[in-house]
Amino acid sequence: MGTLIKNITHYYHFVNDDLADPRTKTFPLVSNPIPVLLILYVYHRFVRSWGPALMENRQPFKLKTTIIIYNLVQIYLSLYLAAQCMTRLYWSGYYNLWCQKIILEDTPLERIVVSRVWLYYMIKIIDLLDTVFFVLRKKFNQVTFLHVYHHLGMCLLGFVGTKYVPGGHGVMLGFINSLVHAVMYSYYLVSIIRPLWVRQWWKKYITQLQILQFLLLILHFGHVLFEPSCEYPKWVSFVFLPHNIFILFLFSDFYIKAYILKKNKNK
């Protein structure tokens, strides 16, 4: 028994410490997986069980001001990260769009890259509030498997990316996702401030944009596997691709049911 515990401890330190990028080991919610796993456990239990039970005999909370501020913060952070990626990395030619290895040199620009990767991870944690607001407003129909799985998966991938591969090829994920989120949260902002301005087709095209996002990311991470000269770690693609493929399937299934089958049914 002692040998088993020793082996497990040794393996844990190998995976958690030896394989990790030392540049992010002191960052909050990065040094070990327990805090983020605890957050995700509480989140899942709240949105699936504790929250609905809490709200069962209560009136929905009126969170308009809170959600307006939340959406404004999300839009700002998304545009900020997208602008940082574009101006500092891609337009400058510092990063290669086709294949970019992780640069381990301790330079001022690389410190910025690492810190922005961590910020993106923190935004994925903040994103969990989307579902919390649904529950507190008793919009339980919005708390779907797709919604919850997507948030859980993005938080875990954010942890993996920040802890092991902060920078390089994976930055494109944050860049594309930040652009999509800027559009998405702008839609949410308009829908709560001026609901009469919202048009039905807006949501359809936002879903199409999300589907396009996952297609681009599948191509972006997939080609690394077939590019021998690419120095970006191939194991990252084996971790990220299954999630992106599954989430693409879920979004496509939602789109077909919501906008194609439903439209044909109404004819």
C-alpha positions in Angstrom: 0.0 0.0 0.0 2.8 2.4 0.8 4.4 1.7 -2.5 1.2 2.4 -4.3 0.7 5.7 -2.5 4.4 6.6 -3.2 3.9 5.8 -7.0 0.7 7.9 -7.1 2.4 10.8 -5.4 5.4 10.6 -7.7 3.2 10.5 -10.8 1.1 13.4 -9.5 4.3 15.6 -9.0 5.6 14.5 -12.4 2.4 15.6 -14.2 1.6 18.6 -12.0 5.1 20.0 -11.5 7.7 18.5 -13.9 5.6 18.7 -17.1 4.2 22.2 -16.3 5.5 25.4 -17.6 7.4 27.1 -14.7 6.4 30.6 -15.9 2.8 30.2 -14.7 3.2 28.0 -11.6 2.7 31.0 -9.3 -0.4 32.3 -11.1 -3.7 32.0 -9.3 -5.7 28.8 -10.0 -2.7 27.3 -11.9 -0.4 25.7 -9.4 -2.6 22.6 -8.9 -5.9 21.4 -10.3 -7.8 21.1 -7.0 -9.1 24.8 -6.8 -10.5 24.9 -10.3 -12.0 21.4 -10.0 -13.7 22.5 -6.8 -15.0 25.6 -8.6 -16.4 23.5 -11.4 -17.9 21.0 -9.0 -19.7 23.8 -7.1 -20.8 25.3 -10.4 -22.2 22.1 -11.7 -24.0 21.3 -8.5 -25.5 24.8 -8.3 -26.8 25.0 -11.8 -28.1 21.5 -11.9 -29.4 21.0 -8.3 -28.8 23.5 -5.6 -29.8 26.6 -7.7 -33.1 25.2 -9.0 -34.0 24.0 -5.5 -33.2 27.4 -4.0 -35.3 29.2 -6.6 -38.3 26.8 -6.6 -40.5 28.8 -4.3 -38.9 32.2 -5.1 -39.6 34.9 -7.7 -36.9 35.3 -10.3 -34.2 37.8 -9.3 -34.1 41.1 -11.3 -30.5 41.3 -12.3 -30.7 43.8 -15.2 -28.1 46.2 -13.9 -25.7 43.4 -12.9 -26.0 41.7 -16.3 -25.5 44.9 -18.2 -22.3 45.6 -16.3 -21.3 41.9 -16.7 -21.8 42.1 -20.5 -19.9 45.4 -20.8 -16.9 43.8 -18.9 -17.0 40.7 -21.1 -17.1 42.8 -24.3 -14.2 44.9 -23.1 -12.1 41.9 -22.1 -12.8 40.0 -25.3 -11.9 43.0 -27.5 -8.8 43.7 -25.4 -7.5 40.1 -25.8 -8.3 40.0 -29.5 -6.6 43.4 -30.0 -3.5 42.2 -28.0 -3.2 39.0 -30.2 -3.6 40.9 -33.4 -1.3 43.8 -32.8 1.4 42.2 -30.7 1.6 38.8 -32.3 0.1 38.5 -35.8 0.3 41.8 -37.5 3.9 42.3 -36.2 4.9 38.9 -37.6 6.1 37.7 -34.2 3.7 34.7 -34.4 3.3 32.4 -37.5 -0.4 31.7 -38.3 0.4 28.3 -39.8 2.4 26.8 -37.0 3.9 28.5 -34.0 6.1 26.8 -31.4 6.0 27.9 -27.8 8.8 30.5 -27.1 10.4 29.8 -23.8 12.8 32.8 -23.7 12.1 35.2 -20.8 11.5 38.4 -22.8 9.1 41.3 -22.0 6.8 40.2 -24.9 6.7 36.6 -23.8 5.8 37.7 -20.3 2.9 39.6 -21.8 1.9 36.5 -23.8 1.9 34.3 -20.7 -0.1 36.8 -18.7 -2.7 37.2 -21.4 -3.1 33.4 -21.7 -3.8 33.4 -17.9 -6.2 36.2 -18.3 -8.1 34.2 -21.0 -8.3 31.3 -18.6 -9.7 33.6 -15.9 -12.3 34.9 -18.3 -13.5 31.3 -18.8 -14.0 31.1 -15.1 -16.0 34.3 -15.1 -18.1 32.9 -18.0 -19.6 30.5 -15.5 -21.7 33.4 -14.3 -23.7 33.1 -17.5 -25.4 29.9 -16.1 -25.7 31.3 -12.6 -27.7 34.2 -13.9 -30.0 31.8 -15.9 -30.7 29.9 -12.7 -31.3 33.0 -10.5 -33.6 34.4 -13.2 -35.4 31.0 -13.4 -34.5 30.6 -17.1 -34.0 26.9 -16.5 -34.6 26.0 -20.2 -31.3 27.8 -21.0 -29.3 25.5 -18.7 -28.9 22.8 -21.4 -26.3 20.0 -21.6 -24.6 21.9 -24.4 -24.4 25.1 -22.4 -23.0 23.5 -19.2 -20.6 21.1 -21.0 -19.2 23.9 -23.1 -18.5 26.0 -20.0 -16.9 23.1 -18.1 -14.8 22.1 -21.0 -13.5 25.6 -21.7 -12.5 26.0 -18.1 -10.6 22.7 -18.1 -8.9 23.5 -21.4 -8.0 27.0 -20.1 -6.3 25.4 -17.1 -4.4 22.9 -19.3 -3.3 25.6 -21.8 -2.2 28.0 -19.0 -0.4 25.4 -17.0 1.4 23.5 -19.7 1.5 25.4 -23.0 1.0 29.1 -22.4 1.5 30.7 -25.8 2.4 29.4 -29.2 -0.1 27.8 -31.6 -2.8 27.7 -29.0 -3.1 31.5 -28.8 -5.2 31.4 -31.9 -8.0 29.6 -29.9 -8.1 32.6 -27.5 -8.0 35.1 -30.4 -10.9 33.5 -32.4 -12.9 32.8 -29.3 -12.5 36.4 -28.0 -13.8 37.8 -31.3 -16.8 35.5 -31.2 -17.5 36.4 -27.6 -17.3 40.1 -28.3 -20.1 39.6 -30.8 -22.1 37.3 -28.6 -22.0 39.5 -25.5 -22.9 42.6 -27.6 -26.0 40.7 -28.7 -26.8 39.9 -25.0 -26.2 43.5 -24.1 -28.6 44.8 -26.8 -31.2 42.2 -25.9 -31.4 43.3 -22.3 -31.1 47.1 -22.8 -33.2 47.4 -26.0 -35.1 44.1 -26.5 -37.2 45.7 -29.3 -34.1 46.2 -31.4 -33.3 42.5 -31.4 -34.1 40.6 -34.6 -34.8 36.9 -34.7 -32.1 36.2 -37.3 -29.4 37.6 -35.1 -29.3 34.6 -32.9 -29.2 32.3 -35.9 -26.2 34.0 -37.3 -24.4 34.1 -34.0 -24.9 30.3 -33.8 -23.4 30.0 -37.3 -20.5 32.1 -36.2 -19.9 29.8 -33.3 -20.0 26.7 -35.6 -17.5 28.4 -37.9 -15.3 29.1 -34.9 -15.1 25.4 -34.0 -14.5 24.4 -37.6 -11.5 26.8 -37.8 -10.1 25.6 -34.5 -10.4 22.0 -35.6 -8.4 22.8 -38.7 -6.0 24.9 -36.8 -5.2 22.2 -34.2 -5.7 19.3 -36.6 -3.0 20.3 -39.2 -0.4 20.3 -36.4 -0.7 16.4 -36.4 0.2 16.2 -40.1 3.0 18.8 -40.1 6.2 17.1 -39.2 8.2 20.3 -39.1 5.8 22.0 -36.6 7.4 22.2 -33.2 4.2 22.8 -31.3 3.5 19.8 -28.9 1.2 17.4 -30.8 -0.3 16.1 -27.5 -2.2 19.4 -27.2 -4.1 18.6 -30.4 -5.1 15.2 -29.0 -6.5 17.0 -25.9 -8.2 19.9 -27.6 -9.5 18.2 -30.8 -12.0 15.8 -29.1 -13.6 18.6 -27.2 -13.9 20.9 -30.3 -15.2 18.1 -32.4 -17.8 17.1 -29.8 -18.9 20.7 -29.2 -19.1 21.2 -33.0 -21.5 18.2 -33.1 -23.6 19.6 -30.3 -23.8 23.1 -31.8 -24.6 21.7 -35.2 -27.3 19.5 -33.7 -28.8 22.5 -31.9 -28.7 24.6 -35.1 -30.4 21.9 -37.2 -33.2 21.4 -34.7 -33.7 25.1 -33.9 -33.4 26.6 -37.4 -33.9 23.9 -40.0 -36.2 21.3 -38.7 -38.3 23.8 -36.8 -38.6 26.0 -39.9 -39.7 23.0 -42.1 -42.2 22.0 -39.4 -43.8 25.4 -39.4 -44.3 25.5 -43.2 
